[in-house]
Amino acid sequence: MFSCSFWVAVIANICAQGLKPIIERMQTGKWDISLLFVNGKFPSSHTATVSALTIRIAIDCGLSSNYFAICFILSSIVVADATGVRQEVGKHAKYINDHILNRKPNDPVVHFPMKELIGHNMVEVLGGFALGAIIVLISLVLCSPYCH
């Protein structure tokens, strides 16, 4: 029903999210299953998803196709957003959370902690790109290139 390109993107996203708790366990010795559902951390699941889709479309349809052009432009926006805007939002959230926690006990400000793991650094994005490329290479064994 769905194309191989679709499944490559979905599988890349699932793999990236699934790797986050495993990598956290290797780094800290603790399992954090909540990482299956967060933005941020290594590898970038957004980058893995869009890079897998873009690379597979490039292979299936060619670099001069409209499909590739659309994927490339949208992938560029997603990656720029992850490393720029969302990373800055995460820094702002951390700053606000830290300052609200240090307020006076009888201060009437109501505060709900903001998410701090939102964006990515370049290593996390490159990890997502590499994972997406690996998923595409595996898919080439399972699905022959096709574009209509």
C-alpha positions as CSV (number, residue, x, y, z in Angstrom):
1,M,0.0,0.0,0.0
2,F,2.7,2.5,0.9
3,S,5.9,3.0,-1.0
4,C,9.3,1.8,0.1
5,S,10.3,5.5,0.6
6,F,7.5,5.8,3.1
7,W,8.6,2.7,5.1
8,V,12.2,3.8,5.0
9,A,11.3,7.1,6.7
10,V,9.0,5.4,9.3
11,I,11.6,2.7,10.1
12,A,14.4,5.4,10.4
13,N,12.2,7.3,12.9
14,I,11.4,4.2,14.9
15,C,15.1,3.1,15.0
16,A,16.3,6.6,16.1
17,Q,13.7,6.8,18.9
18,G,14.5,3.3,19.9
19,L,18.2,3.9,20.1
20,K,17.9,6.9,22.5
21,P,17.2,4.8,25.7
22,I,19.9,2.3,24.7
23,I,22.5,5.0,24.2
24,E,21.4,6.7,27.5
25,R,21.9,3.3,29.3
26,M,25.4,2.9,27.8
27,Q,26.3,6.5,28.9
28,T,24.8,6.6,32.3
29,G,24.1,3.0,33.3
30,K,20.4,3.8,33.8
31,W,17.4,3.0,31.6
32,D,15.1,5.9,30.7
33,I,12.3,4.6,28.6
34,S,10.7,8.1,28.5
35,L,13.4,8.9,25.9
36,L,11.3,6.8,23.4
37,F,9.0,9.8,23.3
38,V,11.2,12.9,23.5
39,N,12.6,15.4,21.1
40,G,16.3,15.9,21.5
41,K,19.1,13.6,22.4
42,F,21.2,11.3,20.1
43,P,20.4,10.5,17.4
44,S,18.0,13.1,15.9
45,S,14.9,11.2,14.9
46,H,13.7,14.1,12.8
47,T,16.9,14.1,10.8
48,A,17.0,10.3,10.5
49,T,13.4,10.4,9.1
50,V,13.9,13.2,6.6
51,S,17.4,12.1,5.5
52,A,16.2,8.5,4.9
53,L,13.2,9.8,2.9
54,T,15.4,12.2,0.8
55,I,18.1,9.7,0.1
56,R,15.7,7.0,-0.9
57,I,13.8,9.4,-3.2
58,A,17.1,10.5,-4.7
59,I,17.9,6.9,-5.5
60,D,14.4,6.0,-6.7
61,C,13.5,9.1,-8.7
62,G,16.8,10.9,-9.4
63,L,18.4,14.1,-8.3
64,S,16.6,16.1,-11.0
65,S,13.1,14.9,-10.0
66,N,10.5,17.2,-8.4
67,Y,10.1,14.6,-5.7
68,F,13.7,14.9,-4.7
69,A,13.6,18.7,-4.8
70,I,10.6,18.8,-2.4
71,C,12.2,16.3,0.0
72,F,15.6,18.1,-0.1
73,I,14.0,21.6,0.7
74,L,11.8,20.3,3.4
75,S,14.6,18.2,4.9
76,S,16.8,21.3,5.0
77,I,14.1,23.2,6.9
78,V,13.7,20.4,9.4
79,V,17.4,20.1,10.1
80,A,17.8,23.9,10.3
81,D,14.9,24.0,12.7
82,A,16.3,21.2,14.9
83,T,19.8,22.8,15.2
84,G,18.6,26.4,15.3
85,V,15.2,27.4,16.6
86,R,14.4,24.3,18.7
87,Q,17.9,24.2,20.3
88,E,17.5,27.9,21.3
89,V,14.0,27.2,22.7
90,G,15.5,24.4,24.8
91,K,18.1,26.8,26.2
92,H,15.4,29.4,27.0
93,A,13.3,26.7,28.7
94,K,16.3,25.7,30.9
95,Y,17.0,29.3,31.8
96,I,13.3,30.0,32.7
97,N,13.1,26.7,34.7
98,D,16.3,27.5,36.6
99,H,15.2,31.0,37.5
100,I,11.6,30.0,38.5
101,L,13.0,27.3,40.8
102,N,15.2,29.9,42.5
103,R,12.3,32.3,43.3
104,K,11.1,33.1,46.9
105,P,8.9,30.5,48.4
106,N,5.9,32.8,48.8
107,D,6.2,34.3,45.3
108,P,2.7,34.0,43.6
109,V,4.1,32.9,40.2
110,V,2.6,29.6,39.1
111,H,5.0,27.7,37.0
112,F,4.8,24.4,35.1
113,P,8.3,23.2,34.2
114,M,9.0,23.6,30.5
115,K,10.5,20.9,28.3
116,E,14.3,21.4,27.9
117,L,15.1,18.6,25.6
118,I,13.8,20.1,22.4
119,G,16.6,20.7,19.8
120,H,19.8,19.1,18.7
121,N,23.5,19.8,18.5
122,M,25.4,19.0,15.3
123,V,26.6,15.6,16.5
124,E,23.1,14.5,17.2
125,V,22.0,15.7,13.7
126,L,24.9,13.9,12.0
127,G,24.0,10.8,13.9
128,G,20.5,11.0,12.6
129,F,21.7,11.5,9.1
130,A,24.0,8.5,9.3
131,L,21.3,6.3,10.7
132,G,18.9,7.4,7.9
133,A,21.6,6.6,5.3
134,I,22.2,3.2,6.9
135,I,18.4,2.4,6.8
136,V,18.4,3.4,3.1
137,L,21.3,1.1,2.3
138,I,19.5,-1.8,4.1
139,S,16.3,-1.0,2.1
140,L,18.1,-1.3,-1.2
141,V,18.5,-5.0,-0.5
142,L,14.8,-5.3,0.3
143,C,13.1,-3.0,-2.2
144,S,14.2,-2.2,-5.7
145,P,14.3,1.5,-6.8
146,Y,11.0,2.6,-8.1
147,C,9.5,6.0,-8.9
148,H,6.3,6.8,-10.8
